[in-house]
Amino acid sequence: MGIAVPNPPLSKNNDLTQKLLDYVRKNGHAKTGALIEVLGSPRRSVIRMLNKLIADGRLVREGNGPGAVYKINDSQKM
């Protein structure tokens, strides 16, 4: 009989993703620059997280370039 081993703790990326989502929920929207400051992560990492969340349907992007704003996808709210 084996002993059940708990799953390893969430990776740093999961923590950052949760922080990102919490920030967007709290503020209603977010820009890339604000997320970089809040998360303390490099721009590329933040953009990668944002793109993954958009692909997963959790966020939507309004606009392009420096004026882009990210919001929680209303169709995902429960």
C-alpha positions in Angstrom: 0.0 0.0 0.0 1.3 3.4 -0.9 0.9 6.5 1.1 -1.1 9.3 -0.6 1.3 12.1 -1.4 -0.4 15.5 -1.7 0.0 17.5 -4.9 3.0 19.9 -4.9 2.1 23.5 -4.0 0.9 25.7 -6.9 3.7 27.0 -9.0 4.7 30.7 -8.9 2.9 31.1 -12.2 -0.4 30.0 -10.8 0.0 32.4 -7.9 0.7 35.2 -10.3 -2.2 34.3 -12.5 -4.5 34.4 -9.4 -3.1 37.8 -8.4 -3.7 39.1 -11.9 -7.3 37.9 -11.9 -7.9 39.3 -8.4 -6.5 42.7 -9.5 -8.8 42.8 -12.6 -11.8 41.7 -10.5 -11.1 44.3 -7.9 -10.6 47.2 -10.3 -13.0 46.1 -13.0 -10.3 46.3 -15.7 -6.5 46.6 -16.0 -3.8 47.7 -18.4 -0.6 45.9 -19.0 1.6 48.6 -17.3 -0.4 48.4 -14.1 -0.2 44.6 -14.0 3.6 44.7 -14.5 3.8 47.0 -11.4 1.4 45.0 -9.3 2.9 41.6 -10.1 6.5 42.7 -10.2 6.9 40.5 -13.3 8.6 41.3 -16.7 6.4 42.7 -19.4 6.7 39.6 -21.5 5.6 37.3 -18.7 2.5 39.4 -18.0 1.6 39.5 -21.7 2.0 35.7 -21.9 -0.3 35.3 -18.9 -2.9 37.7 -20.3 -2.9 35.9 -23.7 -3.3 32.5 -22.0 -6.3 33.8 -19.9 -7.8 35.3 -23.1 -7.4 32.0 -24.9 -9.0 30.2 -21.9 -11.9 32.5 -22.1 -11.4 34.1 -18.6 -10.4 37.6 -19.8 -11.3 39.7 -22.8 -9.2 42.4 -24.3 -10.7 45.7 -25.4 -8.5 47.7 -27.8 -5.0 47.2 -29.0 -1.5 48.4 -28.2 -0.8 50.6 -25.2 -4.5 51.5 -24.8 -5.6 47.9 -24.5 -7.7 47.2 -21.4 -8.3 43.7 -20.0 -11.6 42.7 -18.3 -13.1 39.6 -16.8 -15.1 37.8 -19.5 -18.8 38.4 -18.5 -19.9 35.1 -20.0 -17.6 33.3 -17.5 -19.0 35.0 -14.4 -21.2 32.7 -12.3 
